[in-house]
Amino acid sequence: MTHSLMFGYEKEEMMNQDAFTLTEEGEHEALHQLFLSYPEQPYVLKAIRKGGASFYIEVLAHPYPHGDRILRPFVEYESHCRRRRDR
């Protein structure tokens, strides 16, 4: 499933989003820590679709060198349970 379909945005709209606008406000600190630590296991976060509905995603951040900067792309998958986070 593409990011735009998962979140309910058109491809062009998705280009203007960042990870913090796609997750609930209460998840922003966890997301920030995820970007700093690059854990090897996916982390479950509560995301927001364009229409406002929330759902869980599994996120895995990967550092990516680009010139003199490190980009922090992330990979996410829709999660149908939150057991991993509640452990």
PDB file of N, CA, C and O in Angstrom, chain B, residues numbered from 101:
ATOM      1  N   MET B 101       0.849  -1.174   0.000  1.00  0.00           N
ATOM      2  CA  MET B 101       0.000   0.000   0.000  1.00  0.00           C
ATOM      3  C   MET B 101       0.895   1.237   0.000  1.00  0.00           C
ATOM      4  O   MET B 101       1.861   1.314   0.759  1.00  0.00           O
ATOM      5  N   THR B 102       0.568   2.192  -0.849  1.00  0.00           N
ATOM      6  CA  THR B 102       1.377   3.401  -0.896  1.00  0.00           C
ATOM      7  C   THR B 102       1.064   4.302   0.283  1.00  0.00           C
ATOM      8  O   THR B 102       0.001   4.202   0.895  1.00  0.00           O
ATOM      9  N   HIS B 103       2.009   5.189   0.595  1.00  0.00           N
ATOM     10  CA  HIS B 103       1.789   6.133   1.694  1.00  0.00           C
ATOM     11  C   HIS B 103       0.539   6.961   1.469  1.00  0.00           C
ATOM     12  O   HIS B 103      -0.250   7.159   2.392  1.00  0.00           O
ATOM     13  N   SER B 104       0.350   7.449   0.247  1.00  0.00           N
ATOM     14  CA  SER B 104      -0.802   8.310  -0.004  1.00  0.00           C
ATOM     15  C   SER B 104      -2.115   7.559   0.224  1.00  0.00           C
ATOM     16  O   SER B 104      -3.050   8.125   0.788  1.00  0.00           O
ATOM     17  N   LEU B 105      -2.203   6.304  -0.199  1.00  0.00           N
ATOM     18  CA  LEU B 105      -3.423   5.531   0.032  1.00  0.00           C
ATOM     19  C   LEU B 105      -3.621   5.239   1.515  1.00  0.00           C
ATOM     20  O   LEU B 105      -4.742   5.323   2.018  1.00  0.00           O
ATOM     21  N   MET B 106      -2.564   4.904   2.205  1.00  0.00           N
ATOM     22  CA  MET B 106      -2.656   4.575   3.626  1.00  0.00           C
ATOM     23  C   MET B 106      -3.169   5.769   4.438  1.00  0.00           C
ATOM     24  O   MET B 106      -3.979   5.607   5.351  1.00  0.00           O
ATOM     25  N   PHE B 107      -2.690   6.962   4.096  1.00  0.00           N
ATOM     26  CA  PHE B 107      -3.047   8.156   4.857  1.00  0.00           C
ATOM     27  C   PHE B 107      -4.214   8.932   4.254  1.00  0.00           C
ATOM     28  O   PHE B 107      -4.724   9.857   4.887  1.00  0.00           O
ATOM     29  N   GLY B 108      -4.648   8.576   3.041  1.00  0.00           N
ATOM     30  CA  GLY B 108      -5.798   9.226   2.430  1.00  0.00           C
ATOM     31  C   GLY B 108      -5.484  10.477   1.636  1.00  0.00           C
ATOM     32  O   GLY B 108      -6.396  11.227   1.289  1.00  0.00           O
ATOM     33  N   TYR B 109      -4.225  10.721   1.339  1.00  0.00           N
ATOM     34  CA  TYR B 109      -3.828  11.894   0.572  1.00  0.00           C
ATOM     35  C   TYR B 109      -3.547  11.518  -0.877  1.00  0.00           C
ATOM     36  O   TYR B 109      -3.207  10.373  -1.172  1.00  0.00           O
ATOM     37  N   GLU B 110      -3.687  12.476  -1.769  1.00  0.00           N
ATOM     38  CA  GLU B 110      -3.218  12.312  -3.136  1.00  0.00           C
ATOM     39  C   GLU B 110      -1.696  12.362  -3.103  1.00  0.00           C
ATOM     40  O   GLU B 110      -1.115  12.897  -2.159  1.00  0.00           O
ATOM     41  N   LYS B 111      -1.051  11.814  -4.117  1.00  0.00           N
ATOM     42  CA  LYS B 111       0.411  11.774  -4.150  1.00  0.00           C
ATOM     43  C   LYS B 111       1.011  13.169  -3.983  1.00  0.00           C
ATOM     44  O   LYS B 111       1.977  13.340  -3.240  1.00  0.00           O
ATOM     45  N   GLU B 112       0.455  14.157  -4.659  1.00  0.00           N
ATOM     46  CA  GLU B 112       0.983  15.520  -4.581  1.00  0.00           C
ATOM     47  C   GLU B 112       0.814  16.102  -3.172  1.00  0.00           C
ATOM     48  O   GLU B 112       1.690  16.818  -2.686  1.00  0.00           O
ATOM     49  N   GLU B 113      -0.300  15.798  -2.524  1.00  0.00           N
ATOM     50  CA  GLU B 113      -0.527  16.264  -1.157  1.00  0.00           C
ATOM     51  C   GLU B 113       0.458  15.618  -0.195  1.00  0.00           C
ATOM     52  O   GLU B 113       0.937  16.260   0.739  1.00  0.00           O
ATOM     53  N   MET B 114       0.755  14.361  -0.424  1.00  0.00           N
ATOM     54  CA  MET B 114       1.652  13.621   0.458  1.00  0.00           C
ATOM     55  C   MET B 114       3.049  14.230   0.467  1.00  0.00           C
ATOM     56  O   MET B 114       3.751  14.164   1.476  1.00  0.00           O
ATOM     57  N   MET B 115       3.449  14.818  -0.648  1.00  0.00           N
ATOM     58  CA  MET B 115       4.782  15.430  -0.746  1.00  0.00           C
ATOM     59  C   MET B 115       4.939  16.595   0.228  1.00  0.00           C
ATOM     60  O   MET B 115       6.065  16.955   0.571  1.00  0.00           O
ATOM     61  N   ASN B 116       3.839  17.187   0.679  1.00  0.00           N
ATOM     62  CA  ASN B 116       3.886  18.340   1.591  1.00  0.00           C
ATOM     63  C   ASN B 116       3.726  17.943   3.051  1.00  0.00           C
ATOM     64  O   ASN B 116       3.638  18.815   3.916  1.00  0.00           O
ATOM     65  N   GLN B 117       3.687  16.662   3.342  1.00  0.00           N
ATOM     66  CA  GLN B 117       3.506  16.192   4.711  1.00  0.00           C
ATOM     67  C   GLN B 117       4.848  15.789   5.312  1.00  0.00           C
ATOM     68  O   GLN B 117       5.780  15.432   4.592  1.00  0.00           O
ATOM     69  N   ASP B 118       4.934  15.851   6.625  1.00  0.00           N
ATOM     70  CA  ASP B 118       6.097  15.287   7.308  1.00  0.00           C
ATOM     71  C   ASP B 118       5.594  14.304   8.358  1.00  0.00           C
ATOM     72  O   ASP B 118       4.391  14.196   8.595  1.00  0.00           O
ATOM     73  N   ALA B 119       6.501  13.608   8.970  1.00  0.00           N
ATOM     74  CA  ALA B 119       6.129  12.560   9.923  1.00  0.00           C
ATOM     75  C   ALA B 119       5.305  13.099  11.082  1.00  0.00           C
ATOM     76  O   ALA B 119       4.445  12.394  11.609  1.00  0.00           O
ATOM     77  N   PHE B 120       5.557  14.340  11.484  1.00  0.00           N
ATOM     78  CA  PHE B 120       4.841  14.890  12.633  1.00  0.00           C
ATOM     79  C   PHE B 120       3.405  15.276  12.291  1.00  0.00           C
ATOM     80  O   PHE B 120       2.543  15.232  13.169  1.00  0.00           O
ATOM     81  N   THR B 121       3.121  15.651  11.050  1.00  0.00           N
ATOM     82  CA  THR B 121       1.738  15.964  10.676  1.00  0.00           C
ATOM     83  C   THR B 121       0.935  14.692  10.426  1.00  0.00           C
ATOM     84  O   THR B 121      -0.293  14.738  10.355  1.00  0.00           O
ATOM     85  N   LEU B 122       1.615  13.565  10.293  1.00  0.00           N
ATOM     86  CA  LEU B 122       0.946  12.296  10.020  1.00  0.00           C
ATOM     87  C   LEU B 122       0.744  11.448  11.266  1.00  0.00           C
ATOM     88  O   LEU B 122       0.180  10.357  11.186  1.00  0.00           O
ATOM     89  N   THR B 123       1.199  11.935  12.416  1.00  0.00           N
ATOM     90  CA  THR B 123       1.032  11.199  13.671  1.00  0.00           C
ATOM     91  C   THR B 123       0.317  12.076  14.692  1.00  0.00           C
ATOM     92  O   THR B 123       0.369  13.304  14.624  1.00  0.00           O
ATOM     93  N   GLU B 124      -0.348  11.426  15.635  1.00  0.00           N
ATOM     94  CA  GLU B 124      -1.040  12.175  16.683  1.00  0.00           C
ATOM     95  C   GLU B 124      -0.034  12.943  17.537  1.00  0.00           C
ATOM     96  O   GLU B 124       1.107  12.515  17.714  1.00  0.00           O
ATOM     97  N   GLU B 125      -0.473  14.073  18.058  1.00  0.00           N
ATOM     98  CA  GLU B 125       0.412  14.940  18.827  1.00  0.00           C
ATOM     99  C   GLU B 125       1.064  14.209  20.002  1.00  0.00           C
ATOM    100  O   GLU B 125       2.226  14.461  20.319  1.00  0.00           O
ATOM    101  N   GLY B 126       0.332  13.318  20.639  1.00  0.00           N
ATOM    102  CA  GLY B 126       0.876  12.570  21.763  1.00  0.00           C
ATOM    103  C   GLY B 126       1.997  11.614  21.385  1.00  0.00           C
ATOM    104  O   GLY B 126       2.672  11.072  22.261  1.00  0.00           O
ATOM    105  N   GLU B 127       2.201  11.403  20.101  1.00  0.00           N
ATOM    106  CA  GLU B 127       3.246  10.500  19.604  1.00  0.00           C
ATOM    107  C   GLU B 127       4.511  11.244  19.177  1.00  0.00           C
ATOM    108  O   GLU B 127       5.509  10.608  18.838  1.00  0.00           O
ATOM    109  N   HIS B 128       4.489  12.561  19.189  1.00  0.00           N
ATOM    110  CA  HIS B 128       5.606  13.327  18.639  1.00  0.00           C
ATOM    111  C   HIS B 128       6.924  13.117  19.387  1.00  0.00           C
ATOM    112  O   HIS B 128       7.977  13.058  18.753  1.00  0.00           O
ATOM    113  N   GLU B 129       6.893  13.006  20.694  1.00  0.00           N
ATOM    114  CA  GLU B 129       8.135  12.774  21.440  1.00  0.00           C
ATOM    115  C   GLU B 129       8.709  11.402  21.098  1.00  0.00           C
ATOM    116  O   GLU B 129       9.916  11.272  20.897  1.00  0.00           O
ATOM    117  N   ALA B 130       7.862  10.384  21.030  1.00  0.00           N
ATOM    118  CA  ALA B 130       8.328   9.043  20.661  1.00  0.00           C
ATOM    119  C   ALA B 130       8.902   9.054  19.247  1.00  0.00           C
ATOM    120  O   ALA B 130       9.915   8.407  18.981  1.00  0.00           O
ATOM    121  N   LEU B 131       8.262   9.780  18.350  1.00  0.00           N
ATOM    122  CA  LEU B 131       8.745   9.879  16.975  1.00  0.00           C
ATOM    123  C   LEU B 131      10.096  10.582  16.932  1.00  0.00           C
ATOM    124  O   LEU B 131      10.994  10.159  16.204  1.00  0.00           O
ATOM    125  N   HIS B 132      10.244  11.646  17.704  1.00  0.00           N
ATOM    126  CA  HIS B 132      11.522  12.360  17.779  1.00  0.00           C
ATOM    127  C   HIS B 132      12.632  11.432  18.284  1.00  0.00           C
ATOM    128  O   HIS B 132      13.732  11.428  17.732  1.00  0.00           O
ATOM    129  N   GLN B 133      12.354  10.656  19.317  1.00  0.00           N
ATOM    130  CA  GLN B 133      13.338   9.709  19.844  1.00  0.00           C
ATOM    131  C   GLN B 133      13.667   8.623  18.823  1.00  0.00           C
ATOM    132  O   GLN B 133      14.810   8.176  18.732  1.00  0.00           O
ATOM    133  N   LEU B 134      12.682   8.210  18.070  1.00  0.00           N
ATOM    134  CA  LEU B 134      12.899   7.218  17.023  1.00  0.00           C
ATOM    135  C   LEU B 134      13.896   7.746  15.993  1.00  0.00           C
ATOM    136  O   LEU B 134      14.789   7.017  15.561  1.00  0.00           O
ATOM    137  N   PHE B 135      13.746   9.002  15.604  1.00  0.00           N
ATOM    138  CA  PHE B 135      14.658   9.597  14.631  1.00  0.00           C
ATOM    139  C   PHE B 135      16.081   9.721  15.177  1.00  0.00           C
ATOM    140  O   PHE B 135      17.043   9.659  14.411  1.00  0.00           O
ATOM    141  N   LEU B 136      16.219   9.893  16.477  1.00  0.00           N
ATOM    142  CA  LEU B 136      17.550  10.041  17.088  1.00  0.00           C
ATOM    143  C   LEU B 136      18.244   8.704  17.309  1.00  0.00           C
ATOM    144  O   LEU B 136      19.473   8.639  17.275  1.00  0.00           O
ATOM    145  N   SER B 137      17.482   7.634  17.535  1.00  0.00           N
ATOM    146  CA  SER B 137      18.088   6.380  17.963  1.00  0.00           C
ATOM    147  C   SER B 137      18.188   5.299  16.892  1.00  0.00           C
ATOM    148  O   SER B 137      19.028   4.407  17.007  1.00  0.00           O
ATOM    149  N   TYR B 138      17.362   5.353  15.862  1.00  0.00           N
ATOM    150  CA  TYR B 138      17.345   4.337  14.813  1.00  0.00           C
ATOM    151  C   TYR B 138      17.290   2.917  15.380  1.00  0.00           C
ATOM    152  O   TYR B 138      18.199   2.124  15.133  1.00  0.00           O
ATOM    153  N   PRO B 139      16.241   2.585  16.134  1.00  0.00           N
ATOM    154  CA  PRO B 139      16.159   1.221  16.681  1.00  0.00           C
ATOM    155  C   PRO B 139      16.071   0.194  15.555  1.00  0.00           C
ATOM    156  O   PRO B 139      15.630   0.503  14.448  1.00  0.00           O
ATOM    157  N   GLU B 140      16.494  -1.020  15.854  1.00  0.00           N
ATOM    158  CA  GLU B 140      16.472  -2.077  14.844  1.00  0.00           C
ATOM    159  C   GLU B 140      15.105  -2.733  14.705  1.00  0.00           C
ATOM    160  O   GLU B 140      14.841  -3.404  13.708  1.00  0.00           O
ATOM    161  N   GLN B 141      14.243  -2.551  15.682  1.00  0.00           N
ATOM    162  CA  GLN B 141      12.901  -3.114  15.636  1.00  0.00           C
ATOM    163  C   GLN B 141      11.890  -2.012  15.323  1.00  0.00           C
ATOM    164  O   GLN B 141      12.076  -0.872  15.748  1.00  0.00           O
ATOM    165  N   PRO B 142      10.835  -2.328  14.595  1.00  0.00           N
ATOM    166  CA  PRO B 142       9.803  -1.318  14.322  1.00  0.00           C
ATOM    167  C   PRO B 142       9.155  -0.838  15.613  1.00  0.00           C
ATOM    168  O   PRO B 142       9.070  -1.577  16.593  1.00  0.00           O
ATOM    169  N   TYR B 143       8.704   0.398  15.599  1.00  0.00           N
ATOM    170  CA  TYR B 143       8.025   1.005  16.738  1.00  0.00           C
ATOM    171  C   TYR B 143       6.596   1.318  16.307  1.00  0.00           C
ATOM    172  O   TYR B 143       6.386   1.806  15.197  1.00  0.00           O
ATOM    173  N   VAL B 144       5.622   1.052  17.151  1.00  0.00           N
ATOM    174  CA  VAL B 144       4.224   1.292  16.822  1.00  0.00           C
ATOM    175  C   VAL B 144       3.831   2.694  17.273  1.00  0.00           C
ATOM    176  O   VAL B 144       4.023   3.068  18.430  1.00  0.00           O
ATOM    177  N   LEU B 145       3.275   3.464  16.332  1.00  0.00           N
ATOM    178  CA  LEU B 145       2.799   4.814  16.615  1.00  0.00           C
ATOM    179  C   LEU B 145       1.361   4.954  16.150  1.00  0.00           C
ATOM    180  O   LEU B 145       0.911   4.222  15.269  1.00  0.00           O
ATOM    181  N   LYS B 146       0.643   5.894  16.743  1.00  0.00           N
ATOM    182  CA  LYS B 146      -0.718   6.178  16.317  1.00  0.00           C
ATOM    183  C   LYS B 146      -0.670   7.288  15.271  1.00  0.00           C
ATOM    184  O   LYS B 146      -0.212   8.395  15.551  1.00  0.00           O
ATOM    185  N   ALA B 147      -1.142   6.986  14.075  1.00  0.00           N
ATOM    186  CA  ALA B 147      -1.101   7.922  12.955  1.00  0.00           C
ATOM    187  C   ALA B 147      -2.489   8.512  12.712  1.00  0.00           C
ATOM    188  O   ALA B 147      -3.481   8.070  13.291  1.00  0.00           O
ATOM    189  N   ILE B 148      -2.533   9.531  11.831  1.00  0.00           N
ATOM    190  CA  ILE B 148      -3.783  10.206  11.502  1.00  0.00           C
ATOM    191  C   ILE B 148      -3.976  10.208   9.992  1.00  0.00           C
ATOM    192  O   ILE B 148      -3.086  10.605   9.239  1.00  0.00           O
ATOM    193  N   ARG B 149      -5.137   9.765   9.567  1.00  0.00           N
ATOM    194  CA  ARG B 149      -5.489   9.856   8.152  1.00  0.00           C
ATOM    195  C   ARG B 149      -5.963  11.271   7.832  1.00  0.00           C
ATOM    196  O   ARG B 149      -6.286  12.038   8.739  1.00  0.00           O
ATOM    197  N   LYS B 150      -6.006  11.611   6.573  1.00  0.00           N
ATOM    198  CA  LYS B 150      -6.422  12.941   6.130  1.00  0.00           C
ATOM    199  C   LYS B 150      -7.759  13.348   6.732  1.00  0.00           C
ATOM    200  O   LYS B 150      -7.924  14.498   7.139  1.00  0.00           O
ATOM    201  N   GLY B 151      -8.692  12.452   6.794  1.00  0.00           N
ATOM    202  CA  GLY B 151     -10.013  12.755   7.341  1.00  0.00           C
ATOM    203  C   GLY B 151     -10.062  12.835   8.858  1.00  0.00           C
ATOM    204  O   GLY B 151     -11.113  13.151   9.417  1.00  0.00           O
ATOM    205  N   GLY B 152      -8.948  12.557   9.545  1.00  0.00           N
ATOM    206  CA  GLY B 152      -8.893  12.650  10.996  1.00  0.00           C
ATOM    207  C   GLY B 152      -8.971  11.325  11.726  1.00  0.00           C
ATOM    208  O   GLY B 152      -8.755  11.281  12.937  1.00  0.00           O
ATOM    209  N   ALA B 153      -9.271  10.250  11.029  1.00  0.00           N
ATOM    210  CA  ALA B 153      -9.336   8.939  11.679  1.00  0.00           C
ATOM    211  C   ALA B 153      -7.934   8.491  12.076  1.00  0.00           C
ATOM    212  O   ALA B 153      -6.972   8.703  11.338  1.00  0.00           O
ATOM    213  N   SER B 154      -7.830   7.875  13.239  1.00  0.00           N
ATOM    214  CA  SER B 154      -6.517   7.403  13.687  1.00  0.00           C
ATOM    215  C   SER B 154      -6.386   5.910  13.423  1.00  0.00           C
ATOM    216  O   SER B 154      -7.374   5.181  13.345  1.00  0.00           O
ATOM    217  N   PHE B 155      -5.149   5.482  13.289  1.00  0.00           N
ATOM    218  CA  PHE B 155      -4.829   4.073  13.074  1.00  0.00           C
ATOM    219  C   PHE B 155      -3.386   3.861  13.500  1.00  0.00           C
ATOM    220  O   PHE B 155      -2.630   4.826  13.618  1.00  0.00           O
ATOM    221  N   TYR B 156      -2.997   2.631  13.729  1.00  0.00           N
ATOM    222  CA  TYR B 156      -1.641   2.327  14.172  1.00  0.00           C
ATOM    223  C   TYR B 156      -0.756   1.953  12.993  1.00  0.00           C
ATOM    224  O   TYR B 156      -1.181   1.263  12.067  1.00  0.00           O
ATOM    225  N   ILE B 157       0.468   2.420  13.049  1.00  0.00           N
ATOM    226  CA  ILE B 157       1.473   2.073  12.044  1.00  0.00           C
ATOM    227  C   ILE B 157       2.729   1.574  12.758  1.00  0.00           C
ATOM    228  O   ILE B 157       3.001   1.958  13.896  1.00  0.00           O
ATOM    229  N   GLU B 158       3.473   0.737  12.092  1.00  0.00           N
ATOM    230  CA  GLU B 158       4.785   0.322  12.571  1.00  0.00           C
ATOM    231  C   GLU B 158       5.807   1.128  11.784  1.00  0.00           C
ATOM    232  O   GLU B 158       5.769   1.160  10.554  1.00  0.00           O
ATOM    233  N   VAL B 159       6.710   1.772  12.491  1.00  0.00           N
ATOM    234  CA  VAL B 159       7.674   2.684  11.876  1.00  0.00           C
ATOM    235  C   VAL B 159       9.086   2.181  12.129  1.00  0.00           C
ATOM    236  O   VAL B 159       9.412   1.737  13.230  1.00  0.00           O
ATOM    237  N   LEU B 160       9.908   2.256  11.110  1.00  0.00           N
ATOM    238  CA  LEU B 160      11.320   1.930  11.227  1.00  0.00           C
ATOM    239  C   LEU B 160      12.091   3.015  10.493  1.00  0.00           C
ATOM    240  O   LEU B 160      11.984   3.129   9.272  1.00  0.00           O
ATOM    241  N   ALA B 161      12.868   3.816  11.222  1.00  0.00           N
ATOM    242  CA  ALA B 161      13.628   4.914  10.628  1.00  0.00           C
ATOM    243  C   ALA B 161      14.979   4.415  10.131  1.00  0.00           C
ATOM    244  O   ALA B 161      15.602   3.551  10.748  1.00  0.00           O
ATOM    245  N   HIS B 162      15.417   4.968   9.016  1.00  0.00           N
ATOM    246  CA  HIS B 162      16.707   4.611   8.433  1.00  0.00           C
ATOM    247  C   HIS B 162      17.490   5.873   8.103  1.00  0.00           C
ATOM    248  O   HIS B 162      16.983   6.731   7.380  1.00  0.00           O
ATOM    249  N   PRO B 163      18.724   6.015   8.617  1.00  0.00           N
ATOM    250  CA  PRO B 163      19.532   7.165   8.209  1.00  0.00           C
ATOM    251  C   PRO B 163      19.960   7.013   6.753  1.00  0.00           C
ATOM    252  O   PRO B 163      20.262   5.907   6.303  1.00  0.00           O
ATOM    253  N   TYR B 164      19.985   8.107   6.030  1.00  0.00           N
ATOM    254  CA  TYR B 164      20.367   8.077   4.626  1.00  0.00           C
ATOM    255  C   TYR B 164      21.263   9.271   4.338  1.00  0.00           C
ATOM    256  O   TYR B 164      20.779  10.402   4.307  1.00  0.00           O
ATOM    257  N   PRO B 165      22.583   9.044   4.123  1.00  0.00           N
ATOM    258  CA  PRO B 165      23.479  10.160   3.825  1.00  0.00           C
ATOM    259  C   PRO B 165      23.123  10.793   2.481  1.00  0.00           C
ATOM    260  O   PRO B 165      22.932  10.095   1.485  1.00  0.00           O
ATOM    261  N   HIS B 166      23.035  12.114   2.467  1.00  0.00           N
ATOM    262  CA  HIS B 166      22.744  12.858   1.241  1.00  0.00           C
ATOM    263  C   HIS B 166      23.584  14.134   1.249  1.00  0.00           C
ATOM    264  O   HIS B 166      23.221  15.127   1.880  1.00  0.00           O
ATOM    265  N   GLY B 167      24.711  14.091   0.540  1.00  0.00           N
ATOM    266  CA  GLY B 167      25.635  15.228   0.572  1.00  0.00           C
ATOM    267  C   GLY B 167      26.193  15.400   1.965  1.00  0.00           C
ATOM    268  O   GLY B 167      26.714  14.452   2.552  1.00  0.00           O
ATOM    269  N   ASP B 168      26.086  16.616   2.505  1.00  0.00           N
ATOM    270  CA  ASP B 168      26.595  16.882   3.852  1.00  0.00           C
ATOM    271  C   ASP B 168      25.509  16.745   4.916  1.00  0.00           C
ATOM    272  O   ASP B 168      25.701  17.174   6.054  1.00  0.00           O
ATOM    273  N   ARG B 169      24.383  16.158   4.559  1.00  0.00           N
ATOM    274  CA  ARG B 169      23.271  15.992   5.492  1.00  0.00           C
ATOM    275  C   ARG B 169      22.918  14.515   5.652  1.00  0.00           C
ATOM    276  O   ARG B 169      23.232  13.687   4.795  1.00  0.00           O
ATOM    277  N   ILE B 170      22.268  14.208   6.754  1.00  0.00           N
ATOM    278  CA  ILE B 170      21.707  12.878   6.984  1.00  0.00           C
ATOM    279  C   ILE B 170      20.192  13.024   6.919  1.00  0.00           C
ATOM    280  O   ILE B 170      19.587  13.698   7.752  1.00  0.00           O
ATOM    281  N   LEU B 171      19.597  12.395   5.936  1.00  0.00           N
ATOM    282  CA  LEU B 171      18.138  12.397   5.838  1.00  0.00           C
ATOM    283  C   LEU B 171      17.609  11.273   6.705  1.00  0.00           C
ATOM    284  O   LEU B 171      18.301  10.284   6.944  1.00  0.00           O
ATOM    285  N   ARG B 172      16.392  11.426   7.172  1.00  0.00           N
ATOM    286  CA  ARG B 172      15.803  10.426   8.060  1.00  0.00           C
ATOM    287  C   ARG B 172      14.488   9.895   7.498  1.00  0.00           C
ATOM    288  O   ARG B 172      13.421  10.121   8.070  1.00  0.00           O
ATOM    289  N   PRO B 173      14.572   9.202   6.393  1.00  0.00           N
ATOM    290  CA  PRO B 173      13.320   8.614   5.882  1.00  0.00           C
ATOM    291  C   PRO B 173      12.846   7.517   6.816  1.00  0.00           C
ATOM    292  O   PRO B 173      13.637   6.929   7.554  1.00  0.00           O
ATOM    293  N   PHE B 174      11.570   7.249   6.780  1.00  0.00           N
ATOM    294  CA  PHE B 174      11.056   6.161   7.593  1.00  0.00           C
ATOM    295  C   PHE B 174      10.144   5.290   6.760  1.00  0.00           C
ATOM    296  O   PHE B 174       9.533   5.730   5.786  1.00  0.00           O
ATOM    297  N   VAL B 175      10.075   4.050   7.175  1.00  0.00           N
ATOM    298  CA  VAL B 175       9.224   3.071   6.523  1.00  0.00           C
ATOM    299  C   VAL B 175       8.115   2.744   7.499  1.00  0.00           C
ATOM    300  O   VAL B 175       8.374   2.497   8.677  1.00  0.00           O
ATOM    301  N   GLU B 176       6.874   2.741   7.017  1.00  0.00           N
ATOM    302  CA  GLU B 176       5.791   2.391   7.920  1.00  0.00           C
ATOM    303  C   GLU B 176       4.834   1.422   7.268  1.00  0.00           C
ATOM    304  O   GLU B 176       4.690   1.364   6.047  1.00  0.00           O
ATOM    305  N   TYR B 177       4.196   0.673   8.123  1.00  0.00           N
ATOM    306  CA  TYR B 177       3.210  -0.311   7.705  1.00  0.00           C
ATOM    307  C   TYR B 177       2.010  -0.166   8.611  1.00  0.00           C
ATOM    308  O   TYR B 177       2.164   0.076   9.808  1.00  0.00           O
ATOM    309  N   GLU B 178       0.828  -0.308   8.070  1.00  0.00           N
ATOM    310  CA  GLU B 178      -0.363  -0.257   8.906  1.00  0.00           C
ATOM    311  C   GLU B 178      -0.344  -1.458   9.839  1.00  0.00           C
ATOM    312  O   GLU B 178      -0.107  -2.588   9.414  1.00  0.00           O
ATOM    313  N   SER B 179      -0.595  -1.201  11.095  1.00  0.00           N
ATOM    314  CA  SER B 179      -0.574  -2.249  12.111  1.00  0.00           C
ATOM    315  C   SER B 179      -1.994  -2.496  12.594  1.00  0.00           C
ATOM    316  O   SER B 179      -2.716  -1.550  12.908  1.00  0.00           O
ATOM    317  N   HIS B 180      -2.396  -3.744  12.656  1.00  0.00           N
ATOM    318  CA  HIS B 180      -3.756  -4.073  13.060  1.00  0.00           C
ATOM    319  C   HIS B 180      -3.857  -4.393  14.547  1.00  0.00           C
ATOM    320  O   HIS B 180      -4.931  -4.754  15.028  1.00  0.00           O
ATOM    321  N   CYS B 181      -2.772  -4.269  15.269  1.00  0.00           N
ATOM    322  CA  CYS B 181      -2.807  -4.460  16.715  1.00  0.00           C
ATOM    323  C   CYS B 181      -1.722  -3.595  17.326  1.00  0.00           C
ATOM    324  O   CYS B 181      -0.831  -3.121  16.621  1.00  0.00           O
ATOM    325  N   ARG B 182      -1.790  -3.388  18.617  1.00  0.00           N
ATOM    326  CA  ARG B 182      -0.748  -2.596  19.251  1.00  0.00           C
ATOM    327  C   ARG B 182      -0.018  -3.375  20.341  1.00  0.00           C
ATOM    328  O   ARG B 182       0.553  -2.777  21.252  1.00  0.00           O
ATOM    329  N   ARG B 183      -0.032  -4.697  20.255  1.00  0.00           N
ATOM    330  CA  ARG B 183       0.618  -5.526  21.271  1.00  0.00           C
ATOM    331  C   ARG B 183       2.081  -5.211  21.432  1.00  0.00           C
ATOM    332  O   ARG B 183       2.577  -5.154  22.557  1.00  0.00           O
ATOM    333  N   ARG B 184       2.802  -5.000  20.317  1.00  0.00           N
ATOM    334  CA  ARG B 184       4.245  -4.752  20.396  1.00  0.00           C
ATOM    335  C   ARG B 184       4.530  -3.507  21.237  1.00  0.00           C
ATOM    336  O   ARG B 184       5.481  -3.504  22.019  1.00  0.00           O
ATOM    337  N   ARG B 185       3.739  -2.464  21.093  1.00  0.00           N
ATOM    338  CA  ARG B 185       3.967  -1.233  21.838  1.00  0.00           C
ATOM    339  C   ARG B 185       3.635  -1.404  23.317  1.00  0.00           C
ATOM    340  O   ARG B 185       4.295  -0.811  24.169  1.00  0.00           O
ATOM    341  N   ASP B 186       2.642  -2.191  23.625  1.00  0.00           N
ATOM    342  CA  ASP B 186       2.182  -2.323  25.007  1.00  0.00           C
ATOM    343  C   ASP B 186       3.019  -3.274  25.844  1.00  0.00           C
ATOM    344  O   ASP B 186       2.745  -3.446  27.032  1.00  0.00           O
ATOM    345  N   ARG B 187       4.020  -3.889  25.263  1.00  0.00           N
ATOM    346  CA  ARG B 187       4.870  -4.811  26.035  1.00  0.00           C
ATOM    347  C   ARG B 187       5.707  -4.083  27.030  1.00  0.00           C
ATOM    348  O   ARG B 187       6.477  -4.704  27.761  1.00  0.00           O
TER     349      ARG B 187
END
